[in-house]
Amino acid sequence: MAHARTLSLTEGRRAGLLGTRDRGPRPDVREKAAALLKIAEGEAPYRVARNGLLKRRDPDTVYGWLNCHEARGAQGLYEKRHGGPRRGRL
């Protein structure tokens, strides 16, 4: 049986994620912070991806956010931004 992923946060990190979720500079970062807070509250990452966010996400995406946060902390939320229009192309 697979082991359920969890996230343990100190009060400082929780407060940082709450601030990012509520007042973060970019929508994608606010969404990632919201997902991580739900995982820290005990929800399974798969459930957060499927039903816990405004837009349904692939579970691998949410697991990737969790991996980045565990490896690089809050800075991991701002890295690896994908998508959007390509610049310099006509």
N, CA, C and O atoms as CSV, one atom per row, in Angstrom:
chain,resi,resn,atom,element,x,y,z
A,1,MET,N,N,0.824,-1.170,0.000
A,1,MET,CA,C,0.000,0.000,0.000
A,1,MET,C,C,0.875,1.243,0.000
A,1,MET,O,O,1.909,1.276,0.667
A,2,ALA,N,N,0.466,2.266,-0.746
A,2,ALA,CA,C,1.236,3.498,-0.857
A,2,ALA,C,C,1.140,4.313,0.420
A,2,ALA,O,O,0.119,4.301,1.107
A,3,HIS,N,N,2.201,5.009,0.723
A,3,HIS,CA,C,2.257,5.871,1.901
A,3,HIS,C,C,1.692,7.238,1.538
A,3,HIS,O,O,2.113,7.831,0.545
A,4,ALA,N,N,0.759,7.744,2.314
A,4,ALA,CA,C,0.149,9.048,2.057
A,4,ALA,C,C,1.149,10.158,2.371
A,4,ALA,O,O,1.785,10.148,3.425
A,5,ARG,N,N,1.284,11.105,1.463
A,5,ARG,CA,C,2.187,12.234,1.663
A,5,ARG,C,C,1.543,13.256,2.580
A,5,ARG,O,O,0.348,13.531,2.478
A,6,THR,N,N,2.325,13.805,3.456
A,6,THR,CA,C,1.864,14.845,4.369
A,6,THR,C,C,2.866,15.986,4.349
A,6,THR,O,O,3.937,15.889,3.752
A,7,LEU,N,N,2.495,17.058,5.010
A,7,LEU,CA,C,3.381,18.214,5.108
A,7,LEU,C,C,3.272,18.769,6.514
A,7,LEU,O,O,2.183,19.111,6.976
A,8,SER,N,N,4.406,18.856,7.192
A,8,SER,CA,C,4.444,19.444,8.530
A,8,SER,C,C,5.026,20.841,8.420
A,8,SER,O,O,6.080,21.042,7.817
A,9,LEU,N,N,4.332,21.802,9.008
A,9,LEU,CA,C,4.771,23.189,8.935
A,9,LEU,C,C,4.979,23.753,10.334
A,9,LEU,O,O,4.216,23.462,11.255
A,10,THR,N,N,6.018,24.559,10.478
A,10,THR,CA,C,6.182,25.324,11.711
A,10,THR,C,C,5.205,26.493,11.660
A,10,THR,O,O,4.639,26.786,10.606
A,11,GLU,N,N,5.008,27.154,12.780
A,11,GLU,CA,C,4.092,28.307,12.811
A,11,GLU,C,C,4.564,29.403,11.861
A,11,GLU,O,O,3.752,30.066,11.216
A,12,GLY,N,N,5.871,29.590,11.778
A,12,GLY,CA,C,6.417,30.612,10.883
A,12,GLY,C,C,6.151,30.301,9.420
A,12,GLY,O,O,5.749,31.174,8.650
A,13,ARG,N,N,6.379,29.053,9.048
A,13,ARG,CA,C,6.118,28.660,7.655
A,13,ARG,C,C,4.632,28.702,7.328
A,13,ARG,O,O,4.245,29.101,6.230
A,14,ARG,N,N,3.800,28.290,8.280
A,14,ARG,CA,C,2.347,28.348,8.070
A,14,ARG,C,C,1.909,29.797,7.859
A,14,ARG,O,O,1.121,30.089,6.960
A,15,ALA,N,N,2.427,30.706,8.696
A,15,ALA,CA,C,2.085,32.120,8.562
A,15,ALA,C,C,2.563,32.671,7.219
A,15,ALA,O,O,1.871,33.470,6.588
A,16,GLY,N,N,3.750,32.242,6.787
A,16,GLY,CA,C,4.260,32.673,5.492
A,16,GLY,C,C,3.384,32.200,4.343
A,16,GLY,O,O,3.096,32.961,3.419
A,17,LEU,N,N,2.962,30.938,4.403
A,17,LEU,CA,C,2.084,30.414,3.352
A,17,LEU,C,C,0.706,31.091,3.375
A,17,LEU,O,O,0.117,31.336,2.322
A,18,LEU,N,N,0.199,31.390,4.567
A,18,LEU,CA,C,-1.080,32.101,4.664
A,18,LEU,C,C,-0.974,33.482,4.025
A,18,LEU,O,O,-1.873,33.903,3.297
A,19,GLY,N,N,0.117,34.183,4.295
A,19,GLY,CA,C,0.332,35.493,3.686
A,19,GLY,C,C,0.465,35.405,2.174
A,19,GLY,O,O,-0.071,36.241,1.447
A,20,THR,N,N,1.175,34.398,1.707
A,20,THR,CA,C,1.326,34.203,0.268
A,20,THR,C,C,-0.007,33.861,-0.375
A,20,THR,O,O,-0.332,34.371,-1.447
A,21,ARG,N,N,-0.781,32.999,0.276
A,21,ARG,CA,C,-2.093,32.627,-0.255
A,21,ARG,C,C,-3.014,33.838,-0.354
A,21,ARG,O,O,-3.753,33.980,-1.328
A,22,ASP,N,N,-2.971,34.704,0.643
A,22,ASP,CA,C,-3.893,35.834,0.691
A,22,ASP,C,C,-3.415,37.060,-0.085
A,22,ASP,O,O,-4.230,37.807,-0.627
A,23,ARG,N,N,-2.094,37.273,-0.143
A,23,ARG,CA,C,-1.592,38.501,-0.746
A,23,ARG,C,C,-0.421,38.283,-1.698
A,23,ARG,O,O,0.326,39.221,-1.977
A,24,GLY,N,N,-0.251,37.073,-2.196
A,24,GLY,CA,C,0.866,36.776,-3.075
A,24,GLY,C,C,0.820,37.580,-4.364
A,24,GLY,O,O,-0.259,37.967,-4.813
A,25,PRO,N,N,1.978,37.835,-4.964
A,25,PRO,CA,C,2.031,38.683,-6.152
A,25,PRO,C,C,1.496,38.022,-7.421
A,25,PRO,O,O,1.109,38.715,-8.363
A,26,ARG,N,N,1.471,36.710,-7.453
A,26,ARG,CA,C,1.037,36.014,-8.677
A,26,ARG,C,C,-0.054,35.001,-8.347
A,26,ARG,O,O,-0.007,34.358,-7.297
A,27,PRO,N,N,-1.031,34.855,-9.233
A,27,PRO,CA,C,-2.119,33.889,-8.993
A,27,PRO,C,C,-1.636,32.451,-8.863
A,27,PRO,O,O,-2.165,31.699,-8.043
A,28,ASP,N,N,-0.638,32.050,-9.657
A,28,ASP,CA,C,-0.160,30.666,-9.584
A,28,ASP,C,C,0.497,30.386,-8.239
A,28,ASP,O,O,0.382,29.279,-7.711
A,29,VAL,N,N,1.178,31.370,-7.686
A,29,VAL,CA,C,1.828,31.199,-6.386
A,29,VAL,C,C,0.770,31.124,-5.284
A,29,VAL,O,O,0.903,30.329,-4.353
A,30,ARG,N,N,-0.280,31.946,-5.383
A,30,ARG,CA,C,-1.363,31.884,-4.402
A,30,ARG,C,C,-2.040,30.518,-4.421
A,30,ARG,O,O,-2.392,29.984,-3.369
A,31,GLU,N,N,-2.224,29.951,-5.612
A,31,GLU,CA,C,-2.851,28.630,-5.729
A,31,GLU,C,C,-1.969,27.545,-5.113
A,31,GLU,O,O,-2.466,26.659,-4.417
A,32,LYS,N,N,-0.682,27.612,-5.365
A,32,LYS,CA,C,0.240,26.630,-4.797
A,32,LYS,C,C,0.238,26.709,-3.268
A,32,LYS,O,O,0.230,25.682,-2.589
A,33,ALA,N,N,0.246,27.922,-2.738
A,33,ALA,CA,C,0.225,28.092,-1.282
A,33,ALA,C,C,-1.061,27.528,-0.689
A,33,ALA,O,O,-1.031,26.886,0.361
A,34,ALA,N,N,-2.189,27.762,-1.353
A,34,ALA,CA,C,-3.468,27.236,-0.863
A,34,ALA,C,C,-3.446,25.711,-0.845
A,34,ALA,O,O,-3.917,25.092,0.108
A,35,ALA,N,N,-2.900,25.109,-1.896
A,35,ALA,CA,C,-2.834,23.649,-1.967
A,35,ALA,C,C,-1.952,23.097,-0.852
A,35,ALA,O,O,-2.306,22.105,-0.215
A,36,LEU,N,N,-0.808,23.732,-0.612
A,36,LEU,CA,C,0.100,23.251,0.435
A,36,LEU,C,C,-0.516,23.391,1.821
A,36,LEU,O,O,-0.316,22.529,2.677
A,37,LEU,N,N,-1.252,24.453,2.046
A,37,LEU,CA,C,-1.920,24.610,3.343
A,37,LEU,C,C,-2.968,23.518,3.563
A,37,LEU,O,O,-3.116,23.023,4.680
A,38,LYS,N,N,-3.691,23.140,2.519
A,38,LYS,CA,C,-4.685,22.072,2.648
A,38,LYS,C,C,-4.009,20.731,2.942
A,38,LYS,O,O,-4.514,19.935,3.733
A,39,ILE,N,N,-2.869,20.492,2.303
A,39,ILE,CA,C,-2.130,19.256,2.559
A,39,ILE,C,C,-1.624,19.249,4.000
A,39,ILE,O,O,-1.663,18.215,4.667
A,40,ALA,N,N,-1.149,20.403,4.482
A,40,ALA,CA,C,-0.665,20.497,5.862
A,40,ALA,C,C,-1.798,20.281,6.864
A,40,ALA,O,O,-1.552,19.833,7.984
A,41,GLU,N,N,-3.032,20.593,6.477
A,41,GLU,CA,C,-4.185,20.379,7.364
A,41,GLU,C,C,-4.652,18.929,7.368
A,41,GLU,O,O,-5.556,18.571,8.123
A,42,GLY,N,N,-4.044,18.092,6.530
A,42,GLY,CA,C,-4.354,16.672,6.571
A,42,GLY,C,C,-5.032,16.105,5.333
A,42,GLY,O,O,-5.271,14.899,5.268
A,43,GLU,N,N,-5.346,16.939,4.355
A,43,GLU,CA,C,-5.959,16.417,3.138
A,43,GLU,C,C,-4.897,15.743,2.276
A,43,GLU,O,O,-3.733,16.142,2.281
A,44,ALA,N,N,-5.306,14.731,1.549
A,44,ALA,CA,C,-4.398,14.031,0.647
A,44,ALA,C,C,-4.129,14.895,-0.585
A,44,ALA,O,O,-5.045,15.539,-1.098
A,45,PRO,N,N,-2.882,14.918,-1.064
A,45,PRO,CA,C,-2.577,15.715,-2.250
A,45,PRO,C,C,-3.454,15.356,-3.456
A,45,PRO,O,O,-3.826,16.232,-4.236
A,46,TYR,N,N,-3.780,14.079,-3.606
A,46,TYR,CA,C,-4.630,13.668,-4.724
A,46,TYR,C,C,-6.003,14.331,-4.617
A,46,TYR,O,O,-6.544,14.817,-5.611
A,47,ARG,N,N,-6.556,14.348,-3.415
A,47,ARG,CA,C,-7.872,14.959,-3.200
A,47,ARG,C,C,-7.828,16.473,-3.413
A,47,ARG,O,O,-8.758,17.053,-3.974
A,48,VAL,N,N,-6.747,17.106,-2.965
A,48,VAL,CA,C,-6.592,18.542,-3.189
A,48,VAL,C,C,-6.563,18.835,-4.685
A,48,VAL,O,O,-7.194,19.785,-5.148
A,49,ALA,N,N,-5.830,18.019,-5.437
A,49,ALA,CA,C,-5.725,18.241,-6.879
A,49,ALA,C,C,-7.069,18.078,-7.576
A,49,ALA,O,O,-7.393,18.846,-8.483
A,50,ARG,N,N,-7.840,17.105,-7.171
A,50,ARG,CA,C,-9.101,16.805,-7.851
A,50,ARG,C,C,-10.268,17.667,-7.399
A,50,ARG,O,O,-11.121,18.022,-8.213
A,51,ASN,N,N,-10.325,18.014,-6.104
A,51,ASN,CA,C,-11.511,18.699,-5.587
A,51,ASN,C,C,-11.223,19.906,-4.709
A,51,ASN,O,O,-12.160,20.616,-4.345
A,52,GLY,N,N,-9.985,20.167,-4.357
A,52,GLY,CA,C,-9.706,21.175,-3.346
A,52,GLY,C,C,-9.334,22.551,-3.844
A,52,GLY,O,O,-9.176,23.470,-3.040
A,53,LEU,N,N,-9.190,22.721,-5.144
A,53,LEU,CA,C,-8.796,24.016,-5.685
A,53,LEU,C,C,-9.888,24.546,-6.611
A,53,LEU,O,O,-10.823,23.823,-6.955
A,54,LEU,N,N,-9.766,25.792,-7.008
A,54,LEU,CA,C,-10.776,26.362,-7.906
A,54,LEU,C,C,-10.802,25.647,-9.247
A,54,LEU,O,O,-11.861,25.447,-9.842
A,55,LYS,N,N,-9.615,25.264,-9.716
A,55,LYS,CA,C,-9.496,24.550,-10.986
A,55,LYS,C,C,-8.953,23.151,-10.707
A,55,LYS,O,O,-7.993,22.990,-9.953
A,56,ARG,N,N,-9.560,22.158,-11.310
A,56,ARG,CA,C,-9.101,20.774,-11.131
A,56,ARG,C,C,-7.702,20.629,-11.728
A,56,ARG,O,O,-7.444,21.078,-12.845
A,57,ARG,N,N,-6.815,20.003,-10.981
A,57,ARG,CA,C,-5.423,19.829,-11.407
A,57,ARG,C,C,-5.079,18.354,-11.493
A,57,ARG,O,O,-5.721,17.507,-10.871
A,58,ASP,N,N,-4.049,18.067,-12.281
A,58,ASP,CA,C,-3.490,16.719,-12.331
A,58,ASP,C,C,-2.800,16.478,-10.987
A,58,ASP,O,O,-2.055,17.343,-10.525
A,59,PRO,N,N,-3.026,15.341,-10.355
A,59,PRO,CA,C,-2.357,15.083,-9.064
A,59,PRO,C,C,-0.836,15.200,-9.147
A,59,PRO,O,O,-0.206,15.632,-8.182
A,60,ASP,N,N,-0.237,14.827,-10.267
A,60,ASP,CA,C,1.211,14.945,-10.400
A,60,ASP,C,C,1.670,16.395,-10.278
A,60,ASP,O,O,2.772,16.660,-9.799
A,61,THR,N,N,0.833,17.325,-10.708
A,61,THR,CA,C,1.156,18.743,-10.582
A,61,THR,C,C,1.244,19.134,-9.112
A,61,THR,O,O,2.196,19.799,-8.703
A,62,VAL,N,N,0.267,18.729,-8.324
A,62,VAL,CA,C,0.262,19.075,-6.901
A,62,VAL,C,C,1.405,18.365,-6.174
A,62,VAL,O,O,2.028,18.950,-5.289
A,63,TYR,N,N,1.683,17.124,-6.534
A,63,TYR,CA,C,2.834,16.431,-5.944
A,63,TYR,C,C,4.131,17.161,-6.316
A,63,TYR,O,O,5.051,17.227,-5.501
A,64,GLY,N,N,4.214,17.700,-7.516
A,64,GLY,CA,C,5.381,18.483,-7.919
A,64,GLY,C,C,5.543,19.741,-7.075
A,64,GLY,O,O,6.656,20.091,-6.681
A,65,TRP,N,N,4.419,20.430,-6.795
A,65,TRP,CA,C,4.467,21.600,-5.921
A,65,TRP,C,C,4.960,21.214,-4.540
A,65,TRP,O,O,5.761,21.926,-3.935
A,66,LEU,N,N,4.476,20.081,-4.043
A,66,LEU,CA,C,4.886,19.601,-2.729
A,66,LEU,C,C,6.382,19.274,-2.718
A,66,LEU,O,O,7.086,19.611,-1.766
A,67,ASN,N,N,6.856,18.630,-3.759
A,67,ASN,CA,C,8.285,18.303,-3.860
A,67,ASN,C,C,9.142,19.567,-3.889
A,67,ASN,O,O,10.163,19.641,-3.205
A,68,CYS,N,N,8.731,20.565,-4.682
A,68,CYS,CA,C,9.485,21.820,-4.763
A,68,CYS,C,C,9.515,22.528,-3.419
A,68,CYS,O,O,10.551,23.060,-3.019
A,69,HIS,N,N,8.395,22.538,-2.728
A,69,HIS,CA,C,8.348,23.210,-1.425
A,69,HIS,C,C,9.224,22.478,-0.405
A,69,HIS,O,O,9.909,23.116,0.394
A,70,GLU,N,N,9.204,21.163,-0.430
A,70,GLU,CA,C,10.038,20.407,0.506
A,70,GLU,C,C,11.526,20.585,0.203
A,70,GLU,O,O,12.345,20.599,1.122
A,71,ALA,N,N,11.881,20.721,-1.075
A,71,ALA,CA,C,13.286,20.846,-1.452
A,71,ALA,C,C,13.817,22.269,-1.286
A,71,ALA,O,O,14.956,22.455,-0.857
A,72,ARG,N,N,12.992,23.288,-1.625
A,72,ARG,CA,C,13.483,24.656,-1.671
A,72,ARG,C,C,12.702,25.643,-0.804
A,72,ARG,O,O,12.971,26.843,-0.843
A,73,GLY,N,N,11.752,25.159,-0.034
A,73,GLY,CA,C,10.980,26.045,0.839
A,73,GLY,C,C,10.077,26.965,0.037
A,73,GLY,O,O,9.606,26.603,-1.042
A,74,ALA,N,N,9.840,28.147,0.565
A,74,ALA,CA,C,8.927,29.098,-0.074
A,74,ALA,C,C,9.428,29.517,-1.450
A,74,ALA,O,O,8.619,29.820,-2.327
A,75,GLN,N,N,10.728,29.540,-1.658
A,75,GLN,CA,C,11.274,29.908,-2.972
A,75,GLN,C,C,10.834,28.923,-4.046
A,75,GLN,O,O,10.728,29.294,-5.215
A,76,GLY,N,N,10.576,27.685,-3.671
A,76,GLY,CA,C,10.123,26.679,-4.630
A,76,GLY,C,C,8.778,26.998,-5.248
A,76,GLY,O,O,8.465,26.504,-6.331
A,77,LEU,N,N,7.964,27.826,-4.570
A,77,LEU,CA,C,6.669,28.216,-5.126
A,77,LEU,C,C,6.819,29.145,-6.323
A,77,LEU,O,O,5.958,29.177,-7.203
A,78,TYR,N,N,7.909,29.900,-6.355
A,78,TYR,CA,C,8.109,30.899,-7.402
A,78,TYR,C,C,8.878,30.365,-8.606
A,78,TYR,O,O,8.935,31.030,-9.640
A,79,GLU,N,N,9.459,29.198,-8.493
A,79,GLU,CA,C,10.281,28.644,-9.562
A,79,GLU,C,C,9.452,27.827,-10.545
A,79,GLU,O,O,8.331,27.416,-10.244
A,80,LYS,N,N,10.011,27.603,-11.700
A,80,LYS,CA,C,9.445,26.726,-12.726
A,80,LYS,C,C,8.054,27.158,-13.177
A,80,LYS,O,O,7.124,26.352,-13.197
A,81,ARG,N,N,7.919,28.393,-13.525
A,81,ARG,CA,C,6.648,28.885,-14.044
A,81,ARG,C,C,6.537,28.475,-15.500
A,81,ARG,O,O,7.443,28.728,-16.294
A,82,HIS,N,N,5.431,27.846,-15.848
A,82,HIS,CA,C,5.218,27.354,-17.200
A,82,HIS,C,C,3.938,27.950,-17.772
A,82,HIS,O,O,3.118,28.521,-17.054
A,83,GLY,N,N,3.794,27.801,-19.072
A,83,GLY,CA,C,2.554,28.221,-19.726
A,83,GLY,C,C,2.557,29.692,-20.091
A,83,GLY,O,O,3.529,30.408,-19.853
A,84,GLY,N,N,1.467,30.123,-20.665
A,84,GLY,CA,C,1.318,31.507,-21.078
A,84,GLY,C,C,1.827,31.724,-22.483
A,84,GLY,O,O,2.423,30.824,-23.074
A,85,PRO,N,N,1.604,32.888,-23.019
A,85,PRO,CA,C,2.033,33.173,-24.386
A,85,PRO,C,C,3.555,33.244,-24.500
A,85,PRO,O,O,4.246,33.663,-23.571
A,86,ARG,N,N,4.046,32.834,-25.635
A,86,ARG,CA,C,5.475,32.893,-25.900
A,86,ARG,C,C,5.827,34.308,-26.331
A,86,ARG,O,O,5.106,34.914,-27.124
A,87,ARG,N,N,6.913,34.831,-25.823
A,87,ARG,CA,C,7.331,36.184,-26.182
A,87,ARG,C,C,8.225,36.148,-27.406
A,87,ARG,O,O,9.028,35.232,-27.584
A,88,GLY,N,N,8.073,37.147,-28.231
A,88,GLY,CA,C,8.954,37.264,-29.406
A,88,GLY,C,C,8.509,36.446,-30.600
A,88,GLY,O,O,9.223,36.383,-31.600
A,89,ARG,N,N,7.343,35.814,-30.521
A,89,ARG,CA,C,6.857,35.017,-31.649
A,89,ARG,C,C,5.655,35.719,-32.255
A,89,ARG,O,O,4.810,36.265,-31.545
A,90,LEU,N,N,5.594,35.697,-33.542
A,90,LEU,CA,C,4.447,36.302,-34.235
A,90,LEU,C,C,3.498,35.262,-34.743
A,90,LEU,O,O,2.480,35.598,-35.349
